[in-house]
């Protein structure tokens, strides 16, 4: 469950920590904005992302830390895919 990417007409959806099914749900939320009662994309505060980066490095999860660092450095929209209150993983949206 590392990095997954899907190119759309207007953007590329890049996720980390999601199953294939969860990644597909995130892509549908970005592409079609459907109402999914149980799934939402919640915007990530860049300051919180920096805390996650430090935690990831200290826990030896360098791939996750680098994913977050790249999203912040590139200035893209960063979200957490949630199922109700449970955080599933992060989603970065790179607009064309």
N, C-alpha and C positions, 0 to 999 in steps of 0.2 A: 504494500500500500504506500508506495512512494509517490513520485510525481506522475501525474497523468495530464495529457493535453488534448484539447479538441479545438480545431479551427472552425469558426463560424464566418459568415459573410462580413460582419462588422468587428469581430474581435476574436481573441484566442482565450479560452478558459483553461487555466492551469490550476490543478488541485494537488494537495498533499494530504496524505493520511486517510483518504477515502477509498472505499471499495469501488469496483467498476460501476456497480449499481448506484451508489451514492454520487459518484462523479457524474453519471448520466443525469441524475436528478438535478444537480447543480447546473449542468449545461442547459437543461430545460427551463430552469428558473431564469437563467440569464437570457436565453433565446426567446422564450415565449411569455415570460412573466405570468405563468398560470397560478391559480390559487391552490396551493398545497397546504392544507390545514396543518399537517404535521411537519412540514419542512419549510425553513426560511433561510435567507442569507442575511446575516447580521454584520454590519460594517465593523471593521476592526480599527480601534484607536492605534495610531502609529506608536505611541508611547507604550501601550500594552504589548505590541508586537516586539518592541525592543526588549522588554522584560522576558518574553517568550524566547527570544534569540539567546539571551544570556543563560536562561534555564536550559535550553536545548544543548548549548555547548557544554555546560557543566555536567549534563547527564549523558554526554557522548552521542547526542543525536545531531551530528553535524549536518546531515542532509536536510533536516527540517530547518535548522538555523540558516543554512545557505538559501533555501527556498524563500524564507521570510526576508532575509537581507536583500535578495535580488528584487523582490516585489517592492520593498521600501526604496531601494536605490533607483529603480525604474519609475517610481512615482505612480504605480498602478493602483487601481481599486482593489482592496484586500477585504475579504469577508470570511466569516465562519459559517459553515453549513450546520444548521441546527435541526434536530428532530425533537420538537417540543423544547424542553430546556437543555437537552443533552447536546454538547458540542461534538460534531463528528470529525471535522477537519477544516482546513483553510482552502480558500478559493481566491486566486488572483485573476483579474480580468485585464487583459492587454488589448486595448482598442487599436484598430488599424489606422 
